[in-house]
Amino acid sequence: MAVARAGLGRVLPSSSILFLCDMQEKFRHSIAYFPEIVSVAARMLKVARLLEVPVVLTEQYPQGLGPTVPELGANGIRPLPKTCFSMVPALRQELDARAQLRSVLLCGIEAQACILNTALDLLDRGLQVHVVVDACSSRSQVDRLVALSRMRQSGAFLTTSEGLILQLVGDAAHPQFKEIQKIIKEPAPDSGLLGLFQGQSPLLR
């Protein structure tokens, strides 16, 4: 198996896992750009399945916040319920069982809560964290911006879905490339990131 140099942030399907965090019904009308975020996460999920990247899914207090939204397309994935503002405690056994794991691809909500704390817990375990910025959001765009900055300061990599997908597939000669090309043929929907990055915000320098 090829080995990725940690400092470069390269990702390989054989040593990666996709985390899908708390995209649930009760958040549908409160999270900024919720449909767009879910659409991009669904794109990541389709690619993960094609490339045989493992996928895990959590739900925050599902009794009160409802199930995962159907448009994510997570049929067949058993959601893990949690109350902690991090995915890691619920997934500790899964992580411990994957000795080859190097990279976690992180999508979901909210950026300043479960995404941030999950990223910090994963970094603390020595794993690379790739935050899919067009698949993460918050109720407040200020919280979203500062959370992205905070994760970057702590050592996480910020990336777009398409950039990460093309890293994972690696080569137009890949046997799954034609199927993946269909998924990324249309650009990812706008999730308000241009507004966060315009003017070269000092938080993201």
N, C-alpha and C positions, 0 to 999 in steps of 0.2 A: 504493500500500500504506500502510495506517495505521502510524504509528510509535508504539511504546510508550516512555513516559518511563522511563529506566533506574531511577531511584530508587524508583519505585512498585512495580516487580516485576510489571508486567502481562505477560501472555503472549498471543501471537497465533500461530495455527497456521502462518501463512506465514513466520514468522521463528523457529520453534522446531524442536528435534530431541529425540527421546527416546533416552536412553542406558540400556541394560540391561546390568548389570555382573555377570558371573561367577556366575549362578545354576545351579550344576553339581551333579552327582550326589553327589560326595564330601562336599559341604557339607550334604547333606540331614539328617543326624542330629546335626550339631554346631552349627548356627546356630540361635539362639533364634527361635522362631516361623517357622521356615522355610516351612512350607506356607502360612501366612497372608501372608508377604512375597511369595511367588511368585504367590499368588492376586491380590494387589493389583497387582503388576507386570503380570500378564496382563490385568487390567482396563485399565490404562494403555495397553497394547499394542493392545487392541481399539479403544479410542477414537482412538489415533494413526492407525490404519488408516482409520477412518471419516472422520477429518478431514484425511487425507493429510499427516500430520506424518511426516517421515522418522524411521526407527528404525535404530539400530546396536546390535550385540550383541557382547560380548567373552566370552572364556573364559580363565581363568587356568590356564596350564600344563595343557592338556586331556589330555596323555598320562598325567598322574598323577591329576588331579582329575576326569576324566571329562567327558562332554558336558553341554550345557545340559539341564535337566530338561524332559521333554515337556509337563508341565502348564503351562509358561509359554506354550505355543501359538505359538512362534516359527518355525513352519514357513515355509520360503521366505526366511528371513533367514540369510545366511551369517555364522556366527560368526567373529570375528577372534581368533586365538590371541595370547596375550601372556604375558610373565613380569614385566613392570614392574608396580608397585603403583599404577598410574594407567592409565586408558583412553586418555589423550590421545596418548602416543607412537604407539600403534597406529592412531589415527584422525586423525593430523595432516593427511594428504592430504584426507580427507573434510572436515575443518573448514576447511582453506584454500580448498577449492573452493566453499564456501557463503558468498558475500559478504553475503547478506541475513541471515545467522544472528545472532540476538540472545540467544536463551534456550535453555538446555539443561535438560531435565527428567531428573532422575537417580534411578535405581532400582537396587537390588542389594545386594551384600555385598562385603567387610565394611565397616561404617561407618567404623571407625578406620583402615582400610587403603586399599583401592582407591577407596572412595567419597570419603573425605577427600582423598586425593591427587589424584583426578580433579577434585574441586571446586576445589582450590587452583590446579591447572594451568589450568582453564577461566577462573577469575577473573583469573589472571595474563594471560590473552589478552584480557581486557576483556569477557568474556561474562557474562551473568546466569546464575546457577545456582539452580535450584529443586529442592531435595532433597525427594523424596516420602517423608516420614518413616514412613508406614505401609507403605512398600515397601523399607525399608532396615533391616538388622539386623546383629548380630555374635554371636559365641559368648558374649561377656560383655556383660551389660546396662550395666555401668559403662562399658565401652569405647563402647558405643552412645550413651549419654547424653553423655559427654564429647566424642565426635566430633561429635554434633549441635551442641553448644555451640560447639565450635571452628569449625565451618563457619559458624555464624551470626556469630561474632565477626569472621570474615574477610570477610563480606559476602554469603554465600549466603542465599537465602530458604528457610525451612522451611515446608512446606505439606503438607496431606493430599491424597490422590488425588482425592477428590471435589471439594475446593476448586479444585484445578488443572483438573480436567475441566470444571467449570462456567465457569471463566475462559476456557478454550479454546473452548467452544461459544458462550458469550457471550449467547445469545438463545434463548428457547423457540421462536421462529419459524425457527430454523436448520433447513435441510432434513434434517439428520441427528439432530435432537434426539430424536425418538421412539426411534430405535435406541439412542442414548446413554442415554436414560432407562431403557431395559430393563437396561442394564449397571449403573447406579447405583441401581436400585430397591431392592435389598437393601443395607444398610450394609456398608461394608468390614469384613472380619473383625478381631477384636481381636488386635493384635500386641503387647500389653503396654505400649502407650504411656501409658495412664492411670497405671500404676505409676511411670513415669518423671516424669510431670508433676505427680503428686499432691504437695501440700505446697508447690507453686510453688518447685521446685528453683532455688536461686540460680544454677545453671549456665545455666538457660534464661530468666532474667529479662532 
